Amino acid sequence: MAVSRKIYQAFPELAVLRRHSAPQEKGLREVVESCKSHGIFLDATSSQSLQESLTRYYSNNDQVGLAIVQVLTSLLSKPMNCAEYFCTGCLKQGQTEDDFRHYALNVPLYTHFTSPIRRYPDILVHRLLAAALGQKTEFCTVPGVTDKQLRHCNDMKLAAKRVSEMSSELFLAIYIKNVGRVEEVGMVCRVLDHSFDVLVLKMGIVRRVFCEHLKLANYEYVEERGVPKLRLAFLSSPPDDLCSVLSGNLSTVEIVQFGLVNVVLTTTNDTPLKISATLNSPVSSAQMV
């Protein structure tokens, strides 16, 4: 923060800063309301109050609590905007210094400074800081040029992040293809009318489980007091045993947000590098230890 203040005071039209705008209000409100219906209360007044809300669920190495925090973090990341580099002399119409804030860090001014060997914006900041401290150094004096450089840096940073994520999933898919299948514990993070999303806890990936891909006799989507649920009727005998269906020999499982499930991750010959998920069975909190 000291560096960001220094270069902004010295070069109010040229400073290279990093901002993080507040999350999308509608998306954040939907997450807060959804969690509230499950007895999970989030204070989204500020990033600090949001972090304090999450911290409440870390207690005594409680594995279920940690899983809930993982799901909450995943849900809250969706309405969040990406942080970005910008030049203070290139504000859009209607923008003010309030738009310089970094929401996640809850500070009015912020910049990157410590890694000039791997981040070009840090080099720009070093040049500005050297000039602000009275050292003879060359730096760009045209805000539009600096802004164009920073927009390119933002694009490259997002591209690098996406490539990193795709690379991780690629190697995970190769591993699953080689071993055949992987069974892991997950927590339901979203329930839809024909499917549900599961966060695989150890891997940190979200996969959608489709009801039509499960060996079910039937399933039903309901909402109780605003809480969406899926009721899955599994055959308690092998699925090709028609007598089980005729006799009503079924086992019903209720899928609800923040519920624990066993998921089976596989790949297919048609899509060997795409990870698919199916449901094995629900798990109890005791199985998390």
Beta strands, then each sheet from edge to edge (+ up, - down):
strand 1: 16-19
strand 2: 84-87
strand 3: 182-191
strand 4: 195-200
strand 5: 205-210
strand 6: 216-224
strand 7: 227-235
strand 8: 250-256
strand 9: 260-266
strand 10: 276-282
sheet 1: 1+ 2-
sheet 2: 5+ 4- 3+ 9- 10+
sheet 3: 6+ 7- 8+
end
